[in-house]
Protein backbone atom coordinates (compact mmCIF):
# COMPACT_ATOMS: atom_id res chain seq x y z
CA UNK A 1 0.00 0.00 0.00
CA UNK A 2 2.83 2.40 0.86
CA UNK A 3 4.53 1.74 -2.48
CA UNK A 4 1.23 2.41 -4.26
CA UNK A 5 0.85 5.75 -2.47
CA UNK A 6 4.47 6.62 -3.27
CA UNK A 7 3.88 5.76 -6.92
CA UNK A 8 0.79 7.95 -7.02
CA UNK A 9 2.67 10.82 -5.37
CA UNK A 10 5.42 10.46 -7.97
CA UNK A 11 2.85 10.51 -10.79
CA UNK A 12 1.20 13.64 -9.41
CA UNK A 13 4.61 15.31 -9.05
CA UNK A 14 5.46 14.41 -12.65
CA UNK A 15 2.16 15.79 -13.93
CA UNK A 16 2.65 18.97 -11.90
CA UNK A 17 6.13 19.39 -13.34
CA UNK A 18 4.89 18.81 -16.88
CA UNK A 19 2.08 21.31 -16.50
CA UNK A 20 4.03 24.19 -14.98
CA UNK A 21 3.61 27.09 -17.33
CA UNK A 22 0.29 25.98 -18.80
CA UNK A 23 -2.94 27.74 -18.02
CA UNK A 24 -6.10 25.91 -17.00
CA UNK A 25 -9.54 27.16 -17.99
CA UNK A 26 -8.14 29.78 -20.39
CA UNK A 27 -9.47 30.11 -23.93
CA UNK A 28 -5.96 30.59 -25.45
CA UNK A 29 -3.12 30.33 -22.95
CA UNK A 30 0.20 32.00 -23.57
CA UNK A 31 2.30 28.94 -24.27
CA UNK A 32 5.99 29.16 -24.99
CA UNK A 33 6.77 28.46 -28.62
CA UNK A 34 7.63 24.78 -28.81
CA UNK A 35 7.83 22.27 -31.60
CA UNK A 36 8.42 19.41 -29.19
CA UNK A 37 5.61 19.74 -26.61
CA UNK A 38 1.94 20.46 -27.17
CA UNK A 39 0.34 23.34 -25.31
CA UNK A 40 -2.75 22.02 -23.48
CA UNK A 41 -5.57 23.61 -21.49
CA UNK A 42 -9.15 23.14 -20.26
CA UNK A 43 -11.98 25.33 -21.46
CA UNK A 44 -15.16 25.48 -19.40
CA UNK A 45 -18.31 25.64 -21.49
CA UNK A 46 -22.04 25.50 -20.85
CA UNK A 47 -21.92 21.81 -21.84
CA UNK A 48 -19.00 20.94 -19.50
CA UNK A 49 -15.23 20.84 -19.88
CA UNK A 50 -13.57 20.95 -23.30
CA UNK A 51 -9.97 19.83 -23.74
CA UNK A 52 -7.89 21.92 -26.14
CA UNK A 53 -4.33 21.82 -27.46
CA UNK A 54 -2.00 23.50 -29.91
CA UNK A 55 1.26 22.25 -31.45
CA UNK A 56 3.64 24.02 -33.79
CA UNK A 57 5.17 21.76 -36.44
CA UNK A 58 8.82 21.91 -37.43
CA UNK A 59 8.70 20.13 -40.77
CA UNK A 60 5.75 21.14 -42.95
CA UNK A 61 6.36 18.23 -45.33
CA UNK A 62 6.11 15.58 -42.61
CA UNK A 63 2.71 14.67 -41.13
CA UNK A 64 2.34 15.62 -37.46
CA UNK A 65 -0.04 14.00 -34.99
CA UNK A 66 -1.90 15.86 -32.24
CA UNK A 67 -4.22 13.99 -29.84
CA UNK A 68 -6.18 15.59 -26.98
CA UNK A 69 -7.90 13.61 -24.22
CA UNK A 70 -10.17 14.58 -21.34
CA UNK A 71 -9.62 12.13 -18.49
CA UNK A 72 -11.48 11.68 -15.20
CA UNK A 73 -10.54 10.01 -11.95
CA UNK A 74 -13.52 8.44 -10.17
CA UNK A 75 -11.73 8.09 -6.81
CA UNK A 76 -8.35 9.03 -5.39
CA UNK A 77 -5.79 6.42 -6.38
CA UNK A 78 -7.94 5.01 -9.19
CA UNK A 79 -6.61 5.11 -12.75
CA UNK A 80 -7.49 8.01 -15.04
CA UNK A 81 -10.15 7.13 -17.63
CA UNK A 82 -10.37 8.82 -21.03
CA UNK A 83 -13.93 10.08 -21.53
CA UNK A 84 -13.42 12.24 -24.64
CA UNK A 85 -10.70 12.52 -27.24
CA UNK A 86 -9.87 13.96 -30.64
CA UNK A 87 -7.00 13.24 -33.01
CA UNK A 88 -5.64 15.21 -35.95
CA UNK A 89 -2.86 14.40 -38.41
CA UNK A 90 -1.78 17.26 -40.66
CA UNK A 91 1.25 18.95 -42.24
CA UNK A 92 0.45 22.58 -41.46
CA UNK A 93 2.36 25.13 -39.40
CA UNK A 94 0.21 25.04 -36.26
CA UNK A 95 -2.24 22.31 -35.28
CA UNK A 96 -5.15 23.19 -33.00
CA UNK A 97 -7.68 20.72 -31.67
CA UNK A 98 -10.53 20.43 -29.15
CA UNK A 99 -12.50 17.52 -27.69
CA UNK A 100 -16.24 17.22 -27.31
CA UNK A 101 -17.51 18.73 -24.04
CA UNK A 102 -17.67 16.49 -20.98
CA UNK A 103 -20.00 17.11 -18.05
CA UNK A 104 -18.58 15.53 -14.88
CA UNK A 105 -18.20 16.01 -11.14
CA UNK A 106 -15.00 13.91 -11.02
CA UNK A 107 -11.43 15.19 -11.02
CA UNK A 108 -10.56 16.15 -14.57
CA UNK A 109 -7.26 16.31 -16.40
CA UNK A 110 -6.60 17.14 -20.05
CA UNK A 111 -3.61 15.60 -21.83
CA UNK A 112 -2.24 16.25 -25.30
CA UNK A 113 0.23 14.11 -27.21
CA UNK A 114 2.00 15.31 -30.31
CA UNK A 115 4.88 14.66 -32.63
CA UNK A 116 5.78 13.23 -36.01
CA UNK A 117 2.99 10.88 -37.09
CA UNK A 118 5.47 8.32 -38.39
CA UNK A 119 7.73 8.33 -35.30
CA UNK A 120 5.81 7.52 -32.09
CA UNK A 121 9.07 7.38 -30.12
CA UNK A 122 9.39 11.16 -30.67
CA UNK A 123 5.92 11.97 -29.32
CA UNK A 124 5.62 14.15 -26.24
CA UNK A 125 2.71 14.33 -23.81
CA UNK A 126 1.74 17.34 -21.72
CA UNK A 127 -1.09 17.43 -19.16
CA UNK A 128 -2.84 20.06 -17.07
CA UNK A 129 -5.14 19.68 -14.08
Backbone as CSV, one residue per row, in Angstrom:
resi,resn,N_x,N_y,N_z,CA_x,CA_y,CA_z,C_x,C_y,C_z
1,UNK,0.827,-1.188,0.000,0.000,0.000,0.000,0.872,1.252,0.000
2,UNK,1.956,1.233,0.803,2.828,2.402,0.861,3.487,2.643,-0.492
3,UNK,3.905,1.565,-1.171,4.526,1.741,-2.480,3.519,2.282,-3.495
4,UNK,2.268,1.912,-3.356,1.226,2.411,-4.257,1.014,3.908,-4.049
5,UNK,0.992,4.335,-2.783,0.846,5.753,-2.474,2.063,6.523,-2.972
6,UNK,3.252,5.968,-2.787,4.472,6.619,-3.266,4.454,6.750,-4.790
7,UNK,3.983,5.710,-5.460,3.880,5.762,-6.918,2.903,6.822,-7.377
8,UNK,1.789,6.934,-6.682,0.789,7.950,-7.022,1.357,9.341,-6.785
9,UNK,2.055,9.524,-5.668,2.667,10.817,-5.370,3.683,11.185,-6.446
10,UNK,4.445,10.213,-6.905,5.417,10.464,-7.971,4.714,10.852,-9.268
11,UNK,3.606,10.190,-9.564,2.847,10.509,-10.787,2.287,11.918,-10.716
12,UNK,1.749,12.294,-9.570,1.200,13.641,-9.408,2.313,14.676,-9.536
13,UNK,3.474,14.394,-8.948,4.611,15.307,-9.050,5.060,15.460,-10.499
14,UNK,5.072,14.367,-11.238,5.461,14.411,-12.649,4.470,15.238,-13.450
15,UNK,3.184,15.019,-13.222,2.161,15.791,-13.933,2.280,17.262,-13.581
16,UNK,2.501,17.572,-12.310,2.652,18.968,-11.899,3.847,19.611,-12.577
17,UNK,4.946,18.873,-12.674,6.133,19.388,-13.339,5.864,19.621,-14.816
18,UNK,5.190,18.681,-15.456,4.893,18.809,-16.876,3.960,19.965,-17.174
19,UNK,3.082,20.295,-16.226,2.077,21.314,-16.502,2.479,22.700,-16.035
20,UNK,3.623,22.854,-15.397,4.030,24.192,-14.980,4.177,25.046,-16.224
21,UNK,3.560,26.206,-16.181,3.608,27.092,-17.332,2.398,26.975,-18.233
22,UNK,1.503,26.034,-17.998,0.287,25.976,-18.796,-0.839,26.593,-18.006
23,UNK,-1.832,27.070,-18.688,-2.945,27.735,-18.016,-4.185,26.868,-18.113
24,UNK,-4.853,26.666,-17.012,-6.101,25.909,-17.002,-7.263,26.872,-17.167
25,UNK,-8.292,26.417,-17.828,-9.538,27.161,-17.989,-9.345,28.479,-18.729
26,UNK,-8.358,28.577,-19.609,-8.143,29.777,-20.393,-8.459,29.464,-21.847
27,UNK,-9.115,30.393,-22.549,-9.466,30.114,-23.925,-8.244,29.948,-24.836
28,UNK,-7.190,30.726,-24.673,-5.961,30.595,-25.447,-4.796,30.967,-24.534
29,UNK,-4.197,29.999,-23.862,-3.117,30.330,-22.947,-1.884,30.810,-23.695
30,UNK,-1.065,31.562,-23.001,0.198,32.000,-23.568,1.203,30.887,-23.357
31,UNK,1.375,30.060,-24.361,2.301,28.939,-24.270,3.611,29.335,-24.914
32,UNK,4.711,28.895,-24.332,5.986,29.164,-24.993,6.035,28.449,-26.341
33,UNK,6.651,29.079,-27.310,6.774,28.461,-28.624,7.554,27.167,-28.490
34,UNK,6.968,26.069,-28.929,7.628,24.779,-28.810,7.186,23.862,-29.939
35,UNK,8.155,23.240,-30.566,7.827,22.268,-31.603,7.932,20.860,-31.055
36,UNK,8.249,20.744,-29.772,8.423,19.414,-29.195,7.354,19.056,-28.177
37,UNK,6.629,20.027,-27.628,5.613,19.742,-26.609,4.331,20.485,-26.938
38,UNK,3.215,19.775,-26.908,1.941,20.462,-27.167,1.564,21.364,-25.991
39,UNK,0.912,22.439,-26.307,0.338,23.338,-25.305,-1.076,22.828,-25.056
40,UNK,-1.460,22.636,-23.798,-2.750,22.022,-23.477,-3.451,22.830,-22.399
41,UNK,-4.790,22.900,-22.496,-5.566,23.606,-21.487,-6.989,23.087,-21.457
42,UNK,-7.730,23.473,-20.402,-9.147,23.135,-20.264,-9.963,24.390,-20.523
43,UNK,-11.067,24.231,-21.224,-11.983,25.329,-21.458,-13.331,24.972,-20.854
44,UNK,-13.809,25.736,-19.883,-15.161,25.480,-19.397,-16.170,25.958,-20.444
45,UNK,-17.252,25.229,-20.572,-18.314,25.642,-21.491,-19.651,25.351,-20.823
46,UNK,-20.717,25.768,-21.426,-22.040,25.501,-20.852,-22.359,24.018,-20.876
47,UNK,-21.692,23.252,-21.751,-21.918,21.809,-21.837,-20.958,21.002,-20.974
48,UNK,-19.976,21.654,-20.330,-19.004,20.945,-19.504,-17.590,21.429,-19.766
49,UNK,-16.636,20.518,-19.675,-15.227,20.839,-19.882,-14.817,20.392,-21.283
50,UNK,-14.103,21.259,-21.976,-13.569,20.948,-23.296,-12.051,20.927,-23.184
51,UNK,-11.426,19.888,-23.695,-9.968,19.829,-23.743,-9.495,20.467,-25.033
52,UNK,-8.408,21.241,-24.955,-7.888,21.924,-26.137,-6.367,21.850,-26.137
53,UNK,-5.785,21.863,-27.331,-4.331,21.820,-27.457,-3.895,22.484,-28.745
54,UNK,-2.621,22.880,-28.741,-2.002,23.495,-29.910,-0.582,22.959,-30.008
55,UNK,-0.109,22.738,-31.224,1.255,22.254,-31.448,1.790,22.882,-32.716
56,UNK,2.963,23.478,-32.615,3.641,24.015,-33.793,4.455,22.896,-34.423
57,UNK,4.428,22.821,-35.740,5.165,21.764,-36.437,6.474,22.318,-36.978
58,UNK,7.501,21.487,-36.955,8.819,21.910,-37.428,8.997,21.660,-38.926
59,UNK,8.517,20.539,-39.385,8.698,20.127,-40.771,7.333,20.072,-41.444
60,UNK,7.072,21.040,-42.318,5.753,21.140,-42.946,5.518,20.089,-44.026
61,UNK,6.533,19.303,-44.342,6.360,18.235,-45.327,6.104,16.891,-44.659
62,UNK,6.266,16.833,-43.357,6.108,15.584,-42.608,4.815,15.647,-41.795
63,UNK,3.954,14.651,-41.900,2.706,14.669,-41.128,2.978,14.674,-39.616
64,UNK,2.217,15.501,-38.908,2.336,15.618,-37.462,1.029,15.190,-36.826
65,UNK,1.129,14.467,-35.715,-0.043,13.997,-34.988,-0.261,14.860,-33.755
66,UNK,-1.511,15.194,-33.484,-1.904,15.856,-32.242,-3.148,15.143,-31.727
67,UNK,-3.084,14.672,-30.475,-4.220,13.993,-29.844,-4.501,14.674,-28.506
68,UNK,-5.765,14.968,-28.239,-6.184,15.590,-26.983,-7.177,14.666,-26.300
69,UNK,-7.007,14.474,-24.985,-7.904,13.605,-24.221,-8.355,14.311,-22.954
70,UNK,-9.648,14.170,-22.645,-10.173,14.575,-21.340,-10.261,13.301,-20.523
71,UNK,-9.630,13.313,-19.350,-9.625,12.125,-18.487,-10.232,12.482,-17.141
72,UNK,-10.919,11.490,-16.537,-11.484,11.677,-15.202,-10.908,10.627,-14.263
73,UNK,-10.954,10.956,-12.977,-10.542,10.006,-11.947,-11.720,9.860,-10.991
74,UNK,-12.304,8.675,-10.954,-13.524,8.438,-10.175,-13.292,8.424,-8.671
75,UNK,-12.084,8.087,-8.231,-11.733,8.095,-6.811,-10.225,8.234,-6.691
76,UNK,-9.777,8.843,-5.599,-8.348,9.032,-5.392,-7.622,7.691,-5.465
77,UNK,-6.558,7.648,-6.238,-5.791,6.419,-6.382,-6.255,5.521,-7.509
78,UNK,-7.434,5.794,-8.054,-7.936,5.006,-9.188,-7.271,5.497,-10.469
79,UNK,-7.224,4.664,-11.494,-6.609,5.109,-12.754,-7.457,6.185,-13.443
80,UNK,-6.793,7.003,-14.234,-7.489,8.009,-15.037,-8.155,7.307,-16.218
81,UNK,-9.393,7.702,-16.505,-10.153,7.135,-17.626,-10.373,8.208,-18.688
82,UNK,-10.101,7.883,-19.929,-10.369,8.815,-21.025,-11.861,8.801,-21.327
83,UNK,-12.483,9.984,-21.281,-13.926,10.079,-21.533,-14.244,10.860,-22.810
84,UNK,-13.251,11.550,-23.363,-13.424,12.238,-24.644,-12.045,12.425,-25.262
85,UNK,-11.977,12.299,-26.573,-10.696,12.515,-27.241,-10.920,12.945,-28.682
86,UNK,-9.886,13.569,-29.231,-9.869,13.963,-30.641,-8.444,13.800,-31.141
87,UNK,-8.310,13.429,-32.411,-6.999,13.236,-33.011,-6.967,13.919,-34.371
88,UNK,-5.825,14.527,-34.675,-5.637,15.215,-35.949,-4.243,14.886,-36.467
89,UNK,-4.146,14.568,-37.745,-2.855,14.397,-38.406,-2.857,15.359,-39.584
90,UNK,-1.852,16.252,-39.608,-1.781,17.259,-40.661,-0.340,17.700,-40.859
91,UNK,-0.094,18.442,-41.937,1.249,18.947,-42.238,1.235,20.467,-42.334
92,UNK,0.528,21.123,-41.444,0.453,22.578,-41.460,1.373,23.162,-40.399
93,UNK,1.467,24.471,-40.340,2.364,25.130,-39.397,1.950,24.970,-37.955
94,UNK,0.687,25.171,-37.637,0.207,25.042,-36.264,-1.053,24.190,-36.262
95,UNK,-1.057,23.162,-35.424,-2.239,22.312,-35.285,-2.989,22.741,-34.034
96,UNK,-4.297,22.876,-34.142,-5.153,23.191,-32.995,-6.293,22.193,-32.994
97,UNK,-6.686,21.773,-31.775,-7.679,20.715,-31.670,-8.431,20.831,-30.356
98,UNK,-9.720,20.477,-30.373,-10.526,20.426,-29.152,-11.276,19.100,-29.102
99,UNK,-11.705,18.733,-27.887,-12.501,17.520,-27.691,-13.967,17.910,-27.574
100,UNK,-14.845,16.938,-27.662,-16.236,17.221,-27.311,-16.310,17.594,-25.821
101,UNK,-17.332,18.324,-25.443,-17.515,18.728,-24.044,-17.872,17.525,-23.180
102,UNK,-17.398,17.554,-21.939,-17.667,16.488,-20.975,-18.245,17.122,-19.715
103,UNK,-19.397,16.645,-19.300,-19.998,17.110,-18.053,-19.700,16.055,-16.985
104,UNK,-18.978,16.469,-15.919,-18.578,15.528,-14.881,-18.359,16.240,-13.554
105,UNK,-18.511,15.503,-12.466,-18.197,16.009,-11.135,-16.889,15.419,-10.625
106,UNK,-16.256,14.543,-11.412,-15.004,13.907,-11.016,-13.819,14.822,-11.309
107,UNK,-12.665,14.478,-10.701,-11.429,15.195,-11.017,-11.165,15.052,-12.500
108,UNK,-10.757,16.132,-13.122,-10.561,16.149,-14.567,-9.147,16.589,-14.904
109,UNK,-8.574,15.936,-15.879,-7.265,16.310,-16.402,-7.362,16.257,-17.923
110,UNK,-6.654,17.149,-18.591,-6.597,17.142,-20.053,-5.152,16.896,-20.451
111,UNK,-4.951,15.933,-21.346,-3.607,15.602,-21.826,-3.576,15.712,-23.344
112,UNK,-2.445,16.172,-23.854,-2.245,16.253,-25.300,-0.936,15.561,-25.636
113,UNK,-0.959,14.798,-26.714,0.225,14.112,-27.213,0.462,14.572,-28.637
114,UNK,1.702,14.866,-28.961,1.995,15.314,-30.315,3.394,14.958,-30.748
115,UNK,3.578,14.942,-32.043,4.883,14.664,-32.626,4.736,14.138,-34.035
116,UNK,5.848,13.761,-34.647,5.783,13.232,-36.012,4.890,11.989,-36.076
117,UNK,3.958,11.974,-37.000,2.991,10.877,-37.086,3.668,9.539,-37.355
118,UNK,4.800,9.570,-38.048,5.472,8.317,-38.394,6.569,7.922,-37.406
119,UNK,6.689,8.637,-36.280,7.734,8.328,-35.300,7.179,8.445,-33.879
120,UNK,6.407,7.454,-33.422,5.812,7.519,-32.086,6.828,7.691,-30.962
121,UNK,8.063,7.231,-31.164,9.073,7.382,-30.124,9.468,8.834,-29.891
122,UNK,9.101,9.732,-30.813,9.393,11.161,-30.675,8.203,11.943,-30.125
123,UNK,7.096,11.283,-29.839,5.919,11.974,-29.320,6.171,12.466,-27.909
124,UNK,5.519,13.561,-27.572,5.624,14.154,-26.243,4.206,14.379,-25.722
125,UNK,4.011,14.137,-24.425,2.706,14.332,-23.810,2.806,15.410,-22.737
126,UNK,1.810,16.266,-22.698,1.736,17.342,-21.723,0.325,17.337,-21.143
127,UNK,0.210,17.467,-19.823,-1.093,17.431,-19.156,-1.278,18.644,-18.255
128,UNK,-2.511,18.985,-18.001,-2.845,20.058,-17.074,-4.017,19.606,-16.219
129,UNK,-4.046,20.011,-14.978,-5.139,19.675,-14.079,-6.185,20.750,-14.114
